[in-house]
Amino acid sequence: MAVLGLGGVFIKSEHPEKTKNWYRDVLEVEINAHGGMDFLHKRSADAYPQAARTVFDRFEAGSDYFAPSGLAFMINLIVDDLDAAIERVEAAGETMVGSPESYDYGRFAWVIDPDGVKVELWEPVEPA
């Protein structure tokens, strides 16, 4: 038996349709035929053969990394053009959280969804 990857993230919402529409309208995430959102692993692997990955980790209970959200989790979405994603979010009237940051493994920016979930946008960088 082997765990092959993360199969899904499921979150309760007071207004699920409003939040799904926000992801569709603000981040251009497609809603599938079942009413959810899914991502083929192949798309990110084709774009970033060595860098795209799903990270499953824990943070210390006192961490402020998810702030200003008060929730105990955050969502990280892989994007292929962080600057274009930021422009799209701002054009939709949303406010980015903090300033974008760059590291040797990628560039990051953040926005809060309608349910108060911090969404981290990540443009991976292929290792040298």
C-alpha positions as CSV (number, residue, x, y, z in Angstrom):
1,M,0.0,0.0,0.0
2,A,1.3,3.5,-0.9
3,V,-0.3,6.9,-0.6
4,L,0.0,8.4,-4.0
5,G,-1.0,12.0,-3.3
6,L,-3.7,14.3,-2.0
7,G,-7.0,13.4,-3.5
8,G,-9.0,16.4,-2.4
9,V,-9.7,19.1,0.1
10,F,-13.3,19.5,1.3
11,I,-14.4,22.6,3.3
12,K,-17.7,23.5,4.9
13,S,-19.1,26.9,3.8
14,E,-22.0,29.0,4.9
15,H,-22.4,30.1,1.2
16,P,-20.8,27.4,-1.0
17,E,-22.2,28.6,-4.3
18,K,-21.0,32.2,-3.6
19,T,-17.5,30.9,-2.7
20,K,-17.3,28.5,-5.7
21,N,-18.3,31.4,-8.0
22,W,-15.6,33.6,-6.4
23,Y,-13.0,31.0,-7.3
24,R,-14.4,30.8,-10.8
25,D,-14.7,34.6,-11.3
26,V,-11.6,35.9,-9.4
27,L,-9.1,33.0,-10.0
28,E,-10.5,31.4,-13.2
29,V,-10.9,28.0,-11.5
30,E,-13.2,25.9,-13.5
31,I,-16.2,24.3,-11.9
32,N,-16.5,20.7,-12.9
33,A,-19.7,18.7,-13.9
34,H,-20.1,17.6,-10.3
35,G,-20.1,21.2,-8.9
36,G,-16.6,21.0,-7.5
37,M,-13.2,22.2,-8.6
38,D,-10.5,19.8,-9.6
39,F,-7.0,20.0,-11.0
40,L,-5.3,17.4,-13.2
41,H,-1.9,16.6,-11.8
42,K,-0.6,16.4,-15.3
43,R,-1.2,20.1,-16.0
44,S,1.1,21.3,-13.1
45,A,3.6,18.5,-13.9
46,D,3.8,19.6,-17.5
47,A,4.4,23.2,-16.5
48,Y,6.8,22.5,-13.7
49,P,8.2,18.9,-14.1
50,Q,10.5,19.1,-11.1
51,A,8.9,21.8,-9.0
52,A,5.1,21.2,-9.0
53,R,4.1,19.2,-6.0
54,T,1.4,19.0,-3.3
55,V,2.8,19.9,0.1
56,F,1.1,18.4,3.1
57,D,2.5,19.9,6.3
58,R,1.7,21.2,9.8
59,F,2.5,24.6,11.3
60,E,2.9,25.4,15.0
61,A,-0.4,26.3,16.6
62,G,0.8,29.8,17.4
63,S,2.0,30.5,13.8
64,D,0.7,33.7,12.2
65,Y,1.4,32.5,8.6
66,F,-2.3,32.1,7.9
67,A,-3.2,35.6,9.2
68,P,-5.2,37.6,8.7
69,S,-7.4,34.6,8.5
70,G,-8.3,33.1,11.9
71,L,-8.8,29.7,10.4
72,A,-6.5,26.7,11.2
73,F,-5.7,26.1,7.5
74,M,-4.8,27.8,4.3
75,I,-5.1,26.8,0.6
76,N,-2.1,26.9,-1.7
77,L,-2.9,27.0,-5.5
78,I,-0.2,26.6,-8.2
79,V,-0.3,29.3,-10.9
80,D,1.7,29.6,-14.1
81,D,1.9,33.4,-14.0
82,L,1.8,35.1,-10.6
83,D,1.8,38.6,-11.9
84,A,-1.2,37.9,-14.2
85,A,-3.0,36.2,-11.2
86,I,-2.4,39.3,-9.0
87,E,-3.7,41.5,-11.8
88,R,-6.8,39.4,-12.2
89,V,-7.5,39.4,-8.4
90,E,-7.1,43.1,-8.2
91,A,-9.2,43.7,-11.4
92,A,-12.0,41.7,-9.7
93,G,-11.9,44.3,-6.8
94,E,-10.1,42.0,-4.3
95,T,-7.2,43.1,-2.1
96,M,-4.0,41.1,-2.0
97,V,-2.7,40.4,1.5
98,G,0.8,41.7,2.0
99,S,3.4,42.0,-0.7
100,P,4.5,39.2,-3.1
101,E,7.5,37.2,-1.9
102,S,10.2,35.3,-3.8
103,Y,12.2,32.3,-2.8
104,D,14.5,29.9,-4.6
105,Y,11.5,27.5,-4.8
106,G,8.9,30.0,-6.1
107,R,7.0,33.3,-5.9
108,F,4.0,33.8,-3.6
109,A,1.1,36.1,-3.1
110,W,-2.1,35.9,-1.0
111,V,-5.7,36.8,-1.0
112,I,-8.7,36.0,1.3
113,D,-11.7,34.1,-0.1
114,P,-15.3,34.9,0.8
115,D,-15.2,32.3,3.6
116,G,-12.2,33.9,5.2
117,V,-9.7,31.3,3.9
118,K,-6.2,32.6,3.1
119,V,-5.4,31.5,-0.4
120,E,-1.7,31.4,-1.3
121,L,-0.9,31.7,-5.0
122,W,2.4,29.9,-5.8
123,E,4.3,30.2,-9.0
124,P,6.9,27.4,-8.6
125,V,10.5,27.7,-9.8
126,E,12.1,24.8,-11.5
127,P,15.3,23.7,-9.7
128,A,18.6,24.4,-11.6
